[in-house]
Amino acid sequence: MMEFNHIGIFVKSLEIGRQILTETLQIKNWSEPIVDSIQGVTVQFGYDSTDICYELVAPNAKVNPVDNVLKQGKNILNHVAYKVDNIDQAIKKLQDLNNILISGPVKAKAFNDKKIAFLFTKLRFIIELIEK
């Protein structure tokens, strides 16, 4: 079973992204920034009044998944994330449905070193899987 977790948004700067989402969506509950040297990013989570979680993802290293996306102006609203019990089984199930694994599984600091993976769907959006 996949359990909704967050919506991931790529930004050049956490500060600017946080300011815009706070103004636009009245997000007030922000986590501390989390540096993930494996991914080459810094992330921060914010929650709106209905507890929907938004993840801002900003580059913090020369090699990172954010810069090219921002440069192209595509997939800024980058991914929808779900928690799963067994990431390998979830990946296989999604691949069997013709979704393409584009990254992972790898450990992620933002999720206490739990494994994450990203898949590109037939509808041309990205799903992130987070192992519980």
C-alpha positions as CSV (number, residue, x, y, z in Angstrom):
1,M,0.0,0.0,0.0
2,M,1.2,3.5,-0.8
3,E,0.6,6.2,1.7
4,F,0.7,9.8,0.6
5,N,3.6,11.8,2.2
6,H,4.4,15.1,0.4
7,I,4.6,17.2,-2.7
8,G,8.2,18.0,-3.8
9,I,9.1,21.4,-5.3
10,F,12.5,22.3,-6.8
11,V,13.7,25.8,-5.9
12,K,16.9,27.7,-6.3
13,S,16.8,29.0,-2.7
14,L,15.0,27.6,0.3
15,E,14.5,31.1,1.7
16,I,12.8,32.4,-1.5
17,G,10.7,29.2,-1.9
18,R,9.7,29.3,1.8
19,Q,8.7,33.0,1.5
20,I,6.6,32.3,-1.7
21,L,4.8,29.3,-0.2
22,T,4.2,31.0,3.1
23,E,2.5,34.0,1.3
24,T,0.7,31.9,-1.4
25,L,-0.5,28.9,0.6
26,Q,-0.2,30.2,4.2
27,I,2.3,27.6,5.2
28,K,3.5,28.4,8.7
29,N,4.9,25.2,10.1
30,W,8.4,24.8,8.7
31,S,11.0,22.2,9.6
32,E,14.7,23.1,10.0
33,P,16.6,22.7,6.7
34,I,18.1,19.2,6.2
35,V,21.4,18.9,4.3
36,D,21.7,15.7,2.3
37,S,25.2,15.3,0.9
38,I,24.3,12.1,-0.8
39,Q,21.7,13.8,-3.0
40,G,23.5,17.1,-3.2
41,V,20.5,19.0,-1.9
42,T,19.1,20.8,1.2
43,V,15.5,20.2,1.9
44,Q,12.9,21.8,4.1
45,F,9.3,20.6,4.9
46,G,6.3,22.9,5.4
47,Y,2.7,22.1,6.3
48,D,-0.4,23.9,5.4
49,S,-3.5,24.3,7.6
50,T,-4.8,20.9,6.4
51,D,-1.5,19.1,7.1
52,I,-0.5,18.7,3.5
53,C,3.3,18.5,3.4
54,Y,5.4,20.4,0.9
55,E,9.1,19.7,0.5
56,L,11.3,22.4,-0.9
57,V,14.4,21.0,-2.5
58,A,17.4,23.3,-3.2
59,P,20.8,22.5,-4.6
60,N,23.8,22.5,-2.3
61,A,26.5,20.8,-4.4
62,K,27.9,21.0,-7.9
63,V,26.3,17.6,-8.7
64,N,22.6,17.6,-7.8
65,P,19.2,16.8,-9.4
66,V,17.8,20.4,-9.2
67,D,19.9,22.7,-11.4
68,N,19.1,21.2,-14.8
69,V,15.4,21.0,-13.9
70,L,15.4,24.7,-12.9
71,K,17.4,25.6,-16.0
72,Q,14.9,23.9,-18.3
73,G,11.9,25.3,-16.4
74,K,10.3,21.8,-16.4
75,N,9.0,19.7,-13.5
76,I,9.5,22.4,-10.9
77,L,6.5,20.8,-9.1
78,N,8.7,17.8,-9.3
79,H,7.2,14.8,-7.5
80,V,4.5,13.3,-5.4
81,A,5.9,11.1,-2.6
82,Y,4.4,8.0,-0.9
83,K,5.6,5.9,2.0
84,V,5.8,2.1,1.3
85,D,6.4,-0.9,3.5
86,N,8.9,-2.5,1.1
87,I,10.6,-0.3,-1.4
88,D,11.9,-3.1,-3.6
89,Q,8.5,-4.6,-4.0
90,A,6.9,-1.2,-4.7
91,I,9.6,-0.4,-7.3
92,K,9.0,-3.8,-9.0
93,K,5.2,-3.3,-9.0
94,L,5.5,0.1,-10.6
95,Q,8.1,-1.1,-13.1
96,D,5.8,-3.9,-14.1
97,L,3.2,-1.2,-14.9
98,N,5.8,0.4,-17.3
99,N,7.0,3.1,-15.0
100,I,10.7,3.9,-15.3
101,L,13.1,3.9,-12.3
102,I,15.2,7.1,-12.7
103,S,17.0,7.1,-9.3
104,G,17.6,4.9,-6.3
105,P,17.0,3.2,-4.2
106,V,19.4,5.2,-2.0
107,K,19.4,6.4,1.6
108,A,18.1,9.9,2.3
109,K,19.1,12.1,5.3
110,A,15.6,13.8,5.2
111,F,14.0,10.4,6.1
112,N,16.5,9.2,8.7
113,D,18.5,7.3,6.2
114,K,15.5,5.3,4.9
115,K,15.7,4.3,1.3
116,I,14.1,6.5,-1.4
117,A,13.6,5.9,-5.1
118,F,12.1,8.0,-8.0
119,L,10.1,6.6,-10.9
120,F,8.9,8.4,-14.0
121,T,5.2,7.6,-14.8
122,K,3.4,7.0,-18.0
123,L,1.6,10.3,-17.3
124,R,4.9,12.1,-17.3
125,F,5.2,12.9,-13.6
126,I,7.5,11.6,-10.9
127,I,6.7,9.4,-8.0
128,E,9.0,9.2,-5.0
129,L,8.9,6.1,-2.9
130,I,10.0,6.3,0.8
131,E,10.6,3.1,2.7
132,K,8.8,3.1,6.1
